Amino acid sequence: MSLVRLSRNYPSLFDHFFENDFFNWSNQHQSPMNATLPSVNIKEGDKSFEVQMAAPGLKKEDFKIEINHNLLTISSENKVEKETKKDDECYTCREFSYQSFSRSFTLPDSADSEKISAKYEDGILNVTIGKKKEAVVKPSRLIDIK
């Protein structure tokens, strides 16, 4: 039995299947500058949306949360300078560490940009976005038949 190579001029369904971003795990949580982006969970409830961002080691003062034309942006900049001197060995070491990130999310039409609150606790930033009154799901009710 011999193998025969088929010639075709049309793309196969599987030709680019594994090239999609879904399978690109190596760059999924990295910015263009190779900085690690914090992971995010987004939950939708009956009355609000909740964005949970894992950002351990930061303080609440390190975050900047901004809303502009239905675009929610969460960013942080953290600069650390460390200097070590040892006079007896004529030795000086100075290290700089600069970390920053920015994540943006387009809010759905049902989100109320006037009802946003944030809380940072145990390394998790929670941003709660209320829904507009007309978007809140009303519970079902039974209709009496007369």
DSSP file (Angstrom, degrees, kcal/mol; ACC not computed):
  #  RESIDUE AA STRUCTURE BP1 BP2  ACC     N-H-->O    O-->H-N    N-H-->O    O-->H-N    TCO  KAPPA ALPHA  PHI   PSI    X-CA   Y-CA   Z-CA
    1    1 A M              0   0    0      0, 0.0     2,-0.3     0, 0.0     0, 0.0   0.000 360.0 360.0 360.0 136.1    0.0    0.0    0.0
    2    2 A S        -     0   0    0      2,-0.0     2,-0.4     0, 0.0     0, 0.0  -0.880 360.0-117.9-118.5 151.7    1.3    3.4   -0.9
    3    3 A L        -     0   0    0     -2,-0.3     2,-0.5     2,-0.0     0, 0.0  -0.690  25.5-156.7 -86.9 137.9    0.4    6.8    0.5
    4    4 A V        -     0   0    0     -2,-0.4     2,-0.5     2,-0.0    -2,-0.0  -0.962   9.4-139.0-118.2 128.7   -1.0    9.3   -2.0
    5    5 A R        -     0   0    0     -2,-0.5     2,-0.4     1,-0.0    -2,-0.0  -0.752  18.8-141.9 -87.4 125.8   -0.8   13.0   -1.4
    6    6 A L        -     0   0    0     -2,-0.5     2,-0.5     2,-0.0    -1,-0.0  -0.712   7.9-145.1 -88.6 136.0   -4.0   14.7   -2.4
    7    7 A S        +     0   0    0     -2,-0.4     2,-0.3     2,-0.0    -2,-0.0  -0.865  26.3 167.2-100.8 132.5   -3.7   18.1   -4.1
    8    8 A R        -     0   0    0     -2,-0.5    -2,-0.0     1,-0.0     0, 0.0  -0.988  33.6-155.0-144.8 153.7   -6.4   20.7   -3.3
    9    9 A N  S    S+     0   0    0     -2,-0.3    -1,-0.0     2,-0.1    -2,-0.0   0.275  74.1  77.8-110.9   8.5   -6.9   24.3   -3.9
   10   10 A Y  S    S-     0   0    0      0, 0.0     2,-0.1     0, 0.0    -2,-0.0  -0.911  84.6-106.7-119.6 148.1   -9.3   25.0   -1.0
   11   11 A P        -     0   0    0      0, 0.0     2,-0.2     0, 0.0    -2,-0.1  -0.449  31.7-127.0 -74.1 143.6   -8.5   25.4    2.7
   12   12 A S    >   -     0   0    0     -2,-0.1     3,-1.0     1,-0.1     4,-0.5  -0.527  19.1-116.8 -83.7 155.6   -9.5   22.6    5.0
   13   13 A L  T 3  S+     0   0    0      1,-0.2     3,-0.3    -2,-0.2    -1,-0.1   0.830 116.4  44.7 -58.6 -33.5  -11.5   23.2    8.1
   14   14 A F  T 3> S+     0   0    0      1,-0.2     4,-0.5     2,-0.1     3,-0.4   0.475  84.9  94.6 -94.3  -3.0   -8.6   22.0   10.2
   15   15 A D  T <4 S+     0   0    0     -3,-1.0    -1,-0.2     1,-0.2    -2,-0.1   0.899 105.7  16.1 -56.3 -43.6   -5.8   23.9    8.4
   16   16 A H  T >4 S+     0   0    0     -4,-0.5     3,-1.1    -3,-0.3     4,-0.5   0.240  95.1 108.5-115.3  12.3   -5.9   26.9   10.8
   17   17 A F  G >4 S+     0   0    0     -3,-0.4     3,-0.9     1,-0.3     6,-0.2   0.903  83.8  42.5 -58.5 -45.0   -7.9   25.3   13.7
   18   18 A F  G 3< S+     0   0    0     -4,-0.5    -1,-0.3     1,-0.2    -2,-0.1   0.444 102.6  69.4 -86.2   1.4   -4.9   25.1   16.1
   19   19 A E  G <  S+     0   0    0     -3,-1.1    -1,-0.2     5,-0.0    -2,-0.2   0.525  75.9 110.4 -91.1  -7.0   -3.6   28.6   15.1
   20   20 A N  S X  S-     0   0    0     -3,-0.9     3,-1.3    -4,-0.5     4,-0.3  -0.222  83.6-112.1 -66.4 158.3   -6.5   30.3   16.8
   21   21 A D  G >  S+     0   0    0      1,-0.3     3,-1.3     2,-0.2    -1,-0.1   0.752 111.0  74.7 -62.4 -24.6   -6.0   32.3   20.0
   22   22 A F  G 3  S+     0   0    0      1,-0.3    -1,-0.3     3,-0.0    -4,-0.1   0.852 102.9  38.8 -58.0 -33.6   -8.0   29.7   21.9
   23   23 A F  G <  S+     0   0    0     -3,-1.3     2,-1.5    -6,-0.2    -1,-0.3   0.398  90.3  97.7 -97.2   2.3   -5.1   27.4   21.7
   24   24 A N    X   +     0   0    0     -3,-1.3     3,-0.6    -4,-0.3     4,-0.3  -0.580  39.6 156.1 -91.9  74.4   -2.4   30.0   22.3
   25   25 A W  G >   +     0   0    0     -2,-1.5     3,-0.6     1,-0.2     4,-0.4   0.714  59.4  71.6 -73.2 -21.2   -1.9   29.5   26.0
   26   26 A S  G 3  S+     0   0    0      1,-0.2    -1,-0.2    -3,-0.2     3,-0.1   0.829 110.1  27.4 -68.5 -32.0    1.6   30.9   26.0
   27   27 A N  G X  S+     0   0    0     -3,-0.6     3,-1.3     1,-0.1    -1,-0.2   0.254  88.5 107.2-112.4  11.9    0.5   34.6   25.5
   28   28 A Q  T <  S+     0   0    0     -3,-0.6    -1,-0.1     1,-0.3    -2,-0.1   0.863  90.4  28.6 -63.7 -37.7   -2.9   34.5   27.0
   29   29 A H  T 3  S+     0   0    0     -4,-0.4     8,-2.9    -3,-0.1     2,-0.4  -0.107 102.7  96.7-116.5  35.6   -2.1   36.4   30.2
   30   30 A Q  B <   -A   36   0A   0     -3,-1.3     6,-0.2     6,-0.2    -3,-0.0  -0.967  61.3-137.6-128.0 144.0    0.8   38.6   29.0
   31   31 A S    >   -     0   0    0      4,-2.6     3,-2.0    -2,-0.4    -2,-0.1  -0.342  41.9 -92.9 -85.0 173.4    0.9   42.1   27.8
   32   32 A P  T 3  S+     0   0    0      0, 0.0    -1,-0.1     0, 0.0    -2,-0.0   0.734 128.1  56.1 -60.5 -20.2    2.9   43.2   24.7
   33   33 A M  T 3  S-     0   0    0      2,-0.1     3,-0.1     0, 0.0    -2,-0.0   0.214 120.8-107.8 -96.1  16.1    5.8   44.1   27.1
   34   34 A N  S <  S+     0   0    0     -3,-2.0     2,-0.3     1,-0.3    -4,-0.0   0.705  72.4 143.8  65.3  23.0    5.8   40.5   28.6
   35   35 A A        -     0   0    0      1,-0.0    -4,-2.6    65,-0.0     2,-0.3  -0.737  56.4-111.3 -89.1 142.4    4.3   41.7   31.8
   36   36 A T  B     -A   30   0A   0     -2,-0.3    -6,-0.2    -6,-0.2    -1,-0.0  -0.568  27.8-143.5 -75.4 130.9    1.9   39.3   33.5
   37   37 A L        -     0   0    0     -8,-2.9     2,-0.1    -2,-0.3    64,-0.1  -0.753  24.1-107.9 -92.6 140.5   -1.7   40.5   33.4
   38   38 A P        -     0   0    0      0, 0.0    17,-0.1     0, 0.0     2,-0.1  -0.387  36.2-109.5 -66.6 144.6   -3.9   39.7   36.4
   39   39 A S        -     0   0    0     15,-0.4    15,-2.2    -2,-0.1     2,-0.4  -0.429  34.9-154.7 -72.5 149.2   -6.6   37.0   35.9
   40   40 A V  E     -B   53   0B   0     13,-0.2     2,-0.4    -2,-0.1    13,-0.2  -0.981  14.0-165.3-132.5 138.5  -10.2   38.2   35.8
   41   41 A N  E     -B   52   0B   0     11,-2.7    11,-3.2    -2,-0.4     2,-0.5  -0.973  10.3-163.1-115.2 137.3  -13.5   36.6   36.6
   42   42 A I  E     -B   51   0B   0     -2,-0.4     2,-0.4     9,-0.2     9,-0.2  -0.986   8.7-175.9-124.0 125.2  -16.7   38.3   35.5
   43   43 A K  E     -B   50   0B   0      7,-2.8     7,-2.9    -2,-0.5     2,-0.5  -0.928  13.6-151.5-120.6 143.2  -20.0   37.3   36.9
   44   44 A E  E     +B   49   0B   0     -2,-0.4     5,-0.2     5,-0.2     2,-0.2  -0.967  18.9 178.3-114.4 125.7  -23.5   38.5   36.1
   45   45 A G        -     0   0    0      3,-3.5     5,-0.0    -2,-0.5     0, 0.0  -0.479  46.5 -91.6-109.9-174.7  -26.2   38.4   38.7
   46   46 A D  S    S+     0   0    0      1,-0.2    91,-0.9    -2,-0.2     3,-0.1   0.859 123.3  20.5 -66.9 -35.4  -29.8   39.5   38.7
   47   47 A K  S    S+     0   0    0      1,-0.2    84,-2.3    89,-0.1     2,-0.3   0.507 127.7  11.9-114.2  -7.7  -29.0   43.1   39.9
   48   48 A S  E     - C   0 130B   0     82,-0.3    -3,-3.5    63,-0.1     2,-0.3  -0.981  59.0-118.6-160.7 168.0  -25.3   43.6   39.1
   49   49 A F  E     -BC  44 129B   0     80,-3.1    80,-2.8    -2,-0.3     2,-0.4  -0.875  27.0-155.5-108.6 149.0  -22.2   42.5   37.3
   50   50 A E  E     -BC  43 128B   0     -7,-2.9    -7,-2.8    -2,-0.3     2,-0.6  -0.990   6.2-163.7-131.4 127.7  -19.0   41.7   39.3
   51   51 A V  E     -BC  42 127B   0     76,-3.1    76,-2.9    -2,-0.4     2,-0.5  -0.944   9.1-167.9-106.7 122.0  -15.5   41.8   38.1
   52   52 A Q  E     -BC  41 126B   0    -11,-3.2   -11,-2.7    -2,-0.6     2,-0.5  -0.955   3.7-172.1-112.5 123.7  -13.0   39.9   40.3
   53   53 A M  E     -BC  40 125B   0     72,-2.7    72,-2.9    -2,-0.5     2,-0.8  -0.968  19.3-139.2-120.7 124.9   -9.3   40.6   39.6
   54   54 A A  E     + C   0 124B   0    -15,-2.2   -15,-0.4    -2,-0.5    70,-0.2  -0.725  40.4 149.4 -82.7 112.7   -6.5   38.5   41.3
   55   55 A A    >   -     0   0    0     68,-3.0     3,-1.1    -2,-0.8    68,-0.2  -0.488  20.8-176.7-143.8  67.4   -3.8   41.0   42.2
   56   56 A P  T 3   +     0   0    0      0, 0.0     3,-0.1     0, 0.0    67,-0.0  -0.304  64.9  32.3 -68.5 151.6   -2.0   39.8   45.3
   57   57 A G  T 3  S+     0   0    0      1,-0.3     2,-0.2    -2,-0.0    65,-0.0   0.374  95.0 107.1  87.8  -4.7    0.8   41.9   46.9
   58   58 A L    <   -     0   0    0     -3,-1.1    -1,-0.3    65,-0.0     2,-0.3  -0.552  61.8-131.7 -99.4 169.1   -0.8   45.3   45.9
   59   59 A K    >   -     0   0    0     -2,-0.2     3,-1.9    -3,-0.1     4,-0.4  -0.802  28.6-110.2-113.3 160.7   -2.5   47.9   48.1
   60   60 A K  G >  S+     0   0    0     -2,-0.3     3,-1.0     1,-0.3    -1,-0.1   0.798 118.5  62.3 -62.5 -25.4   -5.8   49.5   47.3
   61   61 A E  G 3  S+     0   0    0      1,-0.2    -1,-0.3     3,-0.0    -3,-0.0   0.672  92.0  66.8 -71.0 -16.8   -3.9   52.7   46.6
   62   62 A D  G <  S+     0   0    0     -3,-1.9    15,-0.9    14,-0.1     2,-0.2   0.652  88.9  83.8 -77.7 -15.8   -2.1   51.0   43.8
   63   63 A F  E <   -E   76   0C   0     -3,-1.0     2,-0.4    -4,-0.4    13,-0.2  -0.601  55.2-166.3 -94.5 149.6   -5.2   50.7   41.7
   64   64 A K  E     -E   75   0C   0     11,-2.6    11,-2.6    -2,-0.2     2,-0.5  -0.985   7.7-171.1-129.9 121.5   -6.9   53.2   39.4
   65   65 A I  E     +E   74   0C   0     -2,-0.4     2,-0.4     9,-0.2     9,-0.2  -0.963  11.7 175.3-117.1 125.7  -10.4   52.4   38.2
   66   66 A E  E     -E   73   0C   0      7,-2.7     7,-3.0    -2,-0.5     2,-0.5  -0.974  20.6-158.0-135.2 141.8  -11.9   54.6   35.5
   67   67 A I  E     +E   72   0C   0     -2,-0.4     2,-0.3     5,-0.2     5,-0.2  -0.985  19.4 165.7-120.2 129.7  -15.1   54.7   33.5
   68   68 A N  E >  S-E   71   0C   0      3,-1.9     3,-0.8    -2,-0.5    -2,-0.0  -0.894  70.1 -23.9-147.3 111.3  -15.2   56.5   30.2
   69   69 A H  T 3  S-     0   0    0     -2,-0.3     3,-0.1     1,-0.2    38,-0.0   0.931 126.8 -46.4  52.5  54.2  -18.0   56.1   27.6
   70   70 A N  T 3  S+     0   0    0      1,-0.2    37,-3.3    36,-0.1     2,-0.6   0.655 113.1 121.4  64.2  18.1  -19.0   52.6   28.9
   71   71 A L  E <   -EF  68 106C   0     -3,-0.8    -3,-1.9    35,-0.2     2,-0.5  -0.950  48.9-158.6-113.4 113.7  -15.4   51.5   29.0
   72   72 A L  E     -EF  67 105C   0     33,-3.2    33,-2.8    -2,-0.6     2,-0.5  -0.807  11.3-170.8 -91.4 123.7  -14.2   50.3   32.4
   73   73 A T  E     -EF  66 104C   0     -7,-3.0    -7,-2.7    -2,-0.5     2,-0.5  -0.972   9.2-171.3-121.3 126.6  -10.5   50.4   32.8
   74   74 A I  E     +EF  65 103C   0     29,-3.1    29,-2.9    -2,-0.5     2,-0.3  -0.972  20.5 163.1-114.2 124.3   -8.6   48.9   35.8
   75   75 A S  E     -EF  64 102C   0    -11,-2.6   -11,-2.6    -2,-0.5     2,-0.3  -0.909  17.9-169.5-139.0 165.3   -4.9   49.8   36.0
   76   76 A S  E     -EF  63 101C   0     25,-2.1    25,-1.9    -2,-0.3     2,-0.4  -0.983   6.2-166.6-154.9 144.1   -2.0   49.8   38.4
   77   77 A E  E     + F   0 100C   0    -15,-0.9     2,-0.4    -2,-0.3    23,-0.2  -0.999  10.4 178.5-132.1 132.9    1.5   51.1   38.5
   78   78 A N  E     - F   0  99C   0     21,-3.0    21,-3.0    -2,-0.4     2,-0.5  -0.969   3.1-176.2-138.6 119.4    4.0   50.0   41.2
   79   79 A K  E     - F   0  98C   0     -2,-0.4     2,-0.4    19,-0.2    19,-0.2  -0.970   3.4-176.6-120.3 127.5    7.6   51.2   41.3
   80   80 A V  E     - F   0  97C   0     17,-3.2    17,-2.6    -2,-0.5     2,-0.5  -0.986   5.9-168.3-125.8 130.1   10.0   49.8   43.9
   81   81 A E  E     - F   0  96C   0     -2,-0.4     2,-0.4    15,-0.2    15,-0.2  -0.973   6.6-176.7-117.7 132.1   13.6   50.9   44.4
   82   82 A K  E     - F   0  95C   0     13,-2.8    13,-3.3    -2,-0.5     2,-0.4  -0.994   0.7-175.0-130.7 129.1   15.9   48.9   46.6
   83   83 A E  E     - F   0  94C   0     -2,-0.4     2,-0.4    11,-0.2    11,-0.2  -0.988   4.2-172.3-129.2 133.6   19.5   50.0   47.4
   84   84 A T  E     - F   0  93C   0      9,-3.3     9,-3.0    -2,-0.4     2,-0.4  -0.989   6.2-174.9-124.6 128.7   22.1   48.0   49.3
   85   85 A K  E     - F   0  92C   0     -2,-0.4     2,-0.4     7,-0.2     7,-0.2  -0.979  11.9-178.2-125.9 137.7   25.5   49.5   50.3
   86   86 A K  E > > - F   0  91C   0      5,-2.8     5,-2.2    -2,-0.4     3,-0.8  -0.912   3.5-174.0-131.7 105.5   28.4   47.8   52.0
   87   87 A D  G > 5S+     0   0    0     -2,-0.4     3,-1.0     1,-0.2    -1,-0.1   0.831  79.5  63.4 -70.4 -32.8   31.2   50.2   52.7
   88   88 A D  G 3 5S+     0   0    0      1,-0.3    -1,-0.2     2,-0.1    -2,-0.0   0.721 114.5  33.2 -67.8 -18.6   33.7   47.6   53.9
   89   89 A E  G < 5S-     0   0    0     -3,-0.8    -1,-0.3     2,-0.1    -2,-0.2   0.298 107.3-118.7-115.9   7.8   33.7   45.9   50.5
   90   90 A C  T < 5 +     0   0    0     -3,-1.0     2,-0.4    -4,-0.3    -3,-0.2   0.962  66.0 148.5  51.6  56.1   33.2   49.0   48.3
   91   91 A Y  E   < +F   86   0C   0     -5,-2.2    -5,-2.8     2,-0.0     2,-0.4  -0.977  26.9 174.2-130.6 128.3   30.0   47.4   47.1
   92   92 A T  E     -F   85   0C   0     -2,-0.4     2,-0.4    -7,-0.2    -7,-0.2  -1.000   4.4-175.8-135.4 134.9   26.7   49.0   46.0
   93   93 A C  E     -F   84   0C   0     -9,-3.0    -9,-3.3    -2,-0.4     2,-0.4  -0.997   1.7-178.6-131.3 128.5   23.7   47.3   44.6
   94   94 A R  E     -F   83   0C   0     -2,-0.4     2,-0.4   -11,-0.2   -11,-0.2  -0.990   4.4-173.0-130.9 124.8   20.7   49.2   43.3
   95   95 A E  E     -F   82   0C   0    -13,-3.3   -13,-2.8    -2,-0.4     2,-0.4  -0.952   5.9-162.4-121.6 136.6   17.6   47.4   41.9
   96   96 A F  E     -F   81   0C   0     -2,-0.4     2,-0.4   -15,-0.2   -15,-0.2  -0.928   4.4-172.5-114.3 140.6   14.6   48.9   40.3
   97   97 A S  E     +F   80   0C   0    -17,-2.6   -17,-3.2    -2,-0.4     2,-0.5  -0.989   4.8 178.0-133.2 125.3   11.3   47.1   39.9
   98   98 A Y  E     +F   79   0C   0     -2,-0.4     2,-0.4   -19,-0.2   -19,-0.2  -0.977   3.1 174.4-131.5 119.8    8.5   48.6   37.8
   99   99 A Q  E     +F   78   0C   0    -21,-3.0   -21,-3.0    -2,-0.5     2,-0.3  -0.980   6.5 158.4-126.2 136.5    5.2   46.7   37.3
  100  100 A S  E     +F   77   0C   0     -2,-0.4     2,-0.3   -23,-0.2   -23,-0.2  -0.990   8.5 174.8-150.6 155.6    2.1   48.0   35.6
  101  101 A F  E     -F   76   0C   0    -25,-1.9   -25,-2.1    -2,-0.3     2,-0.3  -0.977  10.9-162.6-153.4 162.7   -0.9   46.7   33.9
  102  102 A S  E     -F   75   0C   0     -2,-0.3     2,-0.4   -27,-0.2   -27,-0.2  -0.939   6.4-176.6-150.1 126.9   -4.2   47.9   32.4
  103  103 A R  E     -F   74   0C   0    -29,-2.9   -29,-3.1    -2,-0.3     2,-0.4  -0.990   8.2-165.2-125.1 134.2   -7.3   45.9   31.6
  104  104 A S  E     -F   73   0C   0     -2,-0.4     2,-0.4   -31,-0.2   -31,-0.2  -0.935   4.7-171.9-123.4 145.0  -10.3   47.4   29.9
  105  105 A F  E     -F   72   0C   0    -33,-2.8   -33,-3.2    -2,-0.4     2,-0.5  -0.999  21.9-132.3-136.7 130.9  -13.9   46.1   29.6
  106  106 A T  E     -F   71   0C   0     -2,-0.4   -35,-0.2   -35,-0.2   -36,-0.1  -0.730  28.9-133.5 -82.1 123.5  -16.8   47.4   27.5
  107  107 A L        -     0   0    0    -37,-3.3     6,-0.0    -2,-0.5    -1,-0.0  -0.530  19.2-116.4 -78.2 142.9  -19.8   47.6   29.7
  108  108 A P    >   -     0   0    0      0, 0.0     3,-1.8     0, 0.0    -1,-0.1  -0.309  29.5-105.3 -71.3 163.4  -23.1   46.2   28.3
  109  109 A D  T 3  S+     0   0    0      1,-0.3    23,-0.1     3,-0.0    26,-0.1   0.765 119.2  62.6 -60.6 -25.7  -26.0   48.5   27.7
  110  110 A S  T 3  S+     0   0    0     21,-0.1    22,-3.0    25,-0.1    -1,-0.3   0.594  83.2 100.1 -77.9 -10.1  -27.7   47.1   30.8
  111  111 A A  E <   -D  131   0B   0     -3,-1.8     2,-0.8    20,-0.2    20,-0.3  -0.543  68.6-139.6 -79.4 141.9  -24.9   48.3   33.1
  112  112 A D  E >   -     0   0B   0     18,-3.3     3,-1.9    -2,-0.2    18,-0.4  -0.883   9.0-163.8-102.3 105.2  -25.5   51.5   35.1
  113  113 A S  E 3  S+     0   0B   0     -2,-0.8     3,-0.3     1,-0.3    -1,-0.1   0.594  87.4  62.6 -68.4  -9.1  -22.2   53.4   35.1
  114  114 A E  E 3  S+     0   0B   0      1,-0.2     2,-0.5    16,-0.1    -1,-0.3   0.600  96.0  62.2 -87.1 -12.7  -23.4   55.5   38.0
  115  115 A K  E <  S+     0   0B   0     -3,-1.9    15,-3.2    15,-0.2     2,-0.4  -0.597  70.9 132.1-114.8  69.0  -23.6   52.5   40.3
  116  116 A I  E     +D  129   0B   0     -2,-0.5     2,-0.3    -3,-0.3    13,-0.2  -0.977  23.9 170.9-122.3 131.6  -20.0   51.2   40.5
  117  117 A S  E     -D  128   0B   0     11,-2.3    11,-2.8    -2,-0.4     2,-0.3  -0.947  12.1-158.3-134.7 158.0  -18.2   50.3   43.7
  118  118 A A  E     -D  127   0B   0     -2,-0.3     2,-0.3     9,-0.2     9,-0.2  -0.984   8.6-178.5-140.1 148.9  -14.9   48.6   44.4
  119  119 A K  E     -D  126   0B   0      7,-2.2     7,-3.3    -2,-0.3     2,-0.5  -0.988  11.6-156.4-146.8 135.0  -13.3   46.7   47.3
  120  120 A Y  E     +D  125   0B   0     -2,-0.3     2,-0.3     5,-0.2     5,-0.2  -0.963  28.1 152.5-116.8 121.0   -9.8   45.2   47.6
  121  121 A E  E >   -D  124   0B   0      3,-2.4     3,-1.7    -2,-0.5    -2,-0.1  -0.979  61.6  -5.4-151.8 133.2   -9.4   42.4   50.1
  122  122 A D  T 3  S-     0   0    0     -2,-0.3     3,-0.1     1,-0.3    -1,-0.1   0.836 127.8 -52.1  54.3  39.2   -7.1   39.4   50.4
  123  123 A G  T 3  S+     0   0    0      1,-0.2   -68,-3.0   -65,-0.2     2,-0.5   0.518 116.1 109.7  80.5   4.8   -5.4   40.0   47.1
  124  124 A I  E <   -CD  54 121B   0     -3,-1.7    -3,-2.4   -70,-0.2     2,-0.6  -0.964  55.1-153.1-118.9 125.7   -8.7   40.2   45.1
  125  125 A L  E     -CD  53 120B   0    -72,-2.9   -72,-2.7    -2,-0.5     2,-0.6  -0.871  13.8-164.3 -94.1 122.0  -10.1   43.4   43.7
  126  126 A N  E     -CD  52 119B   0     -7,-3.3    -7,-2.2    -2,-0.6     2,-0.5  -0.941   6.6-174.1-109.9 120.3  -13.9   43.2   43.4
  127  127 A V  E     -CD  51 118B   0    -76,-2.9   -76,-3.1    -2,-0.6     2,-0.5  -0.969   7.6-162.1-114.2 120.9  -15.6   45.8   41.2
  128  128 A T  E     -CD  50 117B   0    -11,-2.8   -11,-2.3    -2,-0.5     2,-0.5  -0.901   4.3-169.2-108.0 128.9  -19.4   45.7   41.3
  129  129 A I  E     -CD  49 116B   0    -80,-2.8   -80,-3.1    -2,-0.5   -13,-0.2  -0.969  17.0-138.2-119.5 116.7  -21.4   47.4   38.6
  130  130 A G  E     -C   48   0B   0    -15,-3.2   -18,-3.3    -2,-0.5     2,-0.3  -0.294  16.9-120.9 -70.3 157.0  -25.2   47.8   39.1
  131  131 A K  E     - D   0 111B   0    -84,-2.3   -20,-0.2   -20,-0.3     5,-0.1  -0.680  32.6 -96.6 -94.6 153.5  -27.7   47.1   36.4
  132  132 A K    >>  -     0   0    0    -22,-3.0     3,-1.6    -2,-0.3     4,-0.9  -0.348  37.6-111.9 -63.6 150.1  -30.1   49.7   35.1
  133  133 A K  G >4 S+     0   0    0      1,-0.3     3,-0.7     2,-0.2    -1,-0.1   0.868 117.9  50.5 -55.3 -40.8  -33.5   49.5   36.7
  134  134 A E  G 34 S+     0   0    0      1,-0.2    -1,-0.3     3,-0.0   -24,-0.1   0.658 107.7  55.3 -73.7 -13.9  -35.2   48.4   33.5
  135  135 A A  G <4 S+     0   0    0     -3,-1.6    -1,-0.2   -25,-0.2     2,-0.2   0.616  78.9 109.0 -92.7 -14.0  -32.6   45.6   33.0
  136  136 A V  S << S-     0   0    0     -4,-0.9     2,-0.4    -3,-0.7   -89,-0.1  -0.461  77.0-118.3 -67.3 129.5  -33.1   44.0   36.4
  137  137 A V        -     0   0    0    -91,-0.9    -1,-0.1    -2,-0.2    -2,-0.1  -0.535  25.5-141.9 -71.9 123.7  -34.8   40.6   35.9
  138  138 A K        -     0   0    0     -2,-0.4     3,-0.1     1,-0.1    -1,-0.0  -0.671  23.2-108.1 -86.7 141.1  -38.1   40.5   37.6
  139  139 A P        -     0   0    0      0, 0.0    -1,-0.1     0, 0.0     2,-0.0  -0.302  39.9 -99.9 -66.2 152.5  -39.1   37.3   39.3
  140  140 A S        -     0   0    0      1,-0.0     2,-0.3     0, 0.0     0, 0.0  -0.357  41.7-167.9 -69.8 152.3  -41.8   35.3   37.7
  141  141 A R        -     0   0    0     -3,-0.1     2,-0.3    -2,-0.0    -3,-0.0  -0.980  21.5-113.0-140.7 154.0  -45.3   35.6   39.1
  142  142 A L        -     0   0    0     -2,-0.3     2,-0.5     1,-0.0     0, 0.0  -0.659  24.4-139.5 -87.6 141.9  -48.5   33.7   38.6
  143  143 A I        -     0   0    0     -2,-0.3     2,-0.2     0, 0.0    -1,-0.0  -0.889  17.3-129.5-102.7 124.7  -51.5   35.3   37.0
  144  144 A D        -     0   0    0     -2,-0.5     2,-0.5     1,-0.0     0, 0.0  -0.531  16.2-140.4 -72.9 137.4  -54.9   34.7   38.5
  145  145 A I              0   0    0     -2,-0.2    -1,-0.0     1,-0.1     0, 0.0  -0.878 360.0 360.0 -99.8 126.7  -57.5   33.6   36.0
  146  146 A K              0   0    0     -2,-0.5    -1,-0.1     0, 0.0    -2,-0.0   0.412 360.0 360.0-103.5 360.0  -60.9   35.0   36.6
